[in-house]
C-alpha cells in the first residue's frame, strides 16, 4: 500500500464519516457545517487523484458558495439553533434499508468489476489535471457545451428572481386599474 | 493506487445521500443530501478520467459542468423552499401533500 493510497483511505473515511453526520445530526446548522468537512475532504481526494483544478473549483463553489447558500436558506426559514427532534420523517428504517441495499448491490458490482485495475498516477503525468490542461480542453473541445451552460445559469438566475419576488409587487399594476 | 477505493467511496457516499433524501424531512436537509449524491457522481467522473488518461479530459470537464449545474440547482431549490416557507411557515417535505390523493385525516390542513 503506497502513501497516496493510505492518504486516500484516510480522507475517504473523513468524507464518509462527516457525510453520515450530515444525514443523522439533530442540529440543522451542524449539518451544513459537517457538509463543509465532507466536501473539503473530497477536494483532498481530487488532489490525490491529480485533478488539481477540479479540487480548487470544488473548494470555491461547493464549500464557498453552495454551503453559504444552504446556510442562508436555513436562516431564512428560521432554523432553530438547538437540537430539534423532528428532522427525520417516519420512514427512517425503510430509508436505511434502501440505502444499505443500494450500497450492497452497487458495491459488489463495482468492486468485482474494477478490483484488478489500478490507477497509475505517476505515468498519467504531473500535468494531467492542471488548470492549463483542463482549460485547454474546456475552451478547445468543449467550448459549445460551456456556452450552453452559461445560458442555463442565466435561466436559473432569472427563475430564482421570478420565484422569490413578492406577490404584492407583482400585483401592483392591477391595483391601479379601474 | 487501486481503482477499487475511489469507486467504493463513491458508492458509499451515494448510499449515504440516498438515505438522507429518503429519511430527512426538512427540505434544506434534503437538498444537502442531493449534494452528497452529486459529489459521489463527480468522484466517479474524476476517477475514471484519470484512470483512462483521457486526452480530452471529458470526465474532469463534465465534473466542472456538474458543479456549476449543482450551484444553479441549489439556487433554484432554495428559492422554491423559501416560497413554500412564506406560504405555510414550515418546510417539512412530508407535509406538502396538496398534489397527493386525500387520505382522510392526512388531508392537508392548508387551503389556498
Interface residues (C-beta under 8 A of the other chain):
Chain A: X2 X4 X5 X8 X9 X12 X15 X16 X19 X20 X22 X23 X28 X31 X32 X35 X38 X39 X42 X45 X46 X48 X49 X50 X51 X53 X54 X57 X58 X61 X62 X65 X66 X69 X70 X72 X73 X74 X76 X77 X79 X86 X87 X88 X89 X90 X91 X92 X94 X95 X96 X98 X99 X100 X102 X103 X106 X107 X110 X111 X114 X115 X117 X118 X119 X121 X123 X124 X128 X129 X133 X134 X137 X138 X141 X142 X145 X146 X149 X152 X153 X156 X157 X159 X160 X163 X164
Chain B: X1 X2 X3 X4 X5 X6 X7 X8 X9 X11 X12 X13 X14 X15 X16 X17 X18 X19 X20 X22 X23 X24 X25 X26 X28 X29 X31 X32 X33 X35 X36 X39 X42 X43 X46 X47 X49 X50 X51 X53 X56 X57 X60 X61 X63 X64 X65 X67 X68 X69 X70 X71 X72 X73 X74 X75 X76 X78 X79 X80 X81 X82 X83 X85 X91 X92 X93 X94
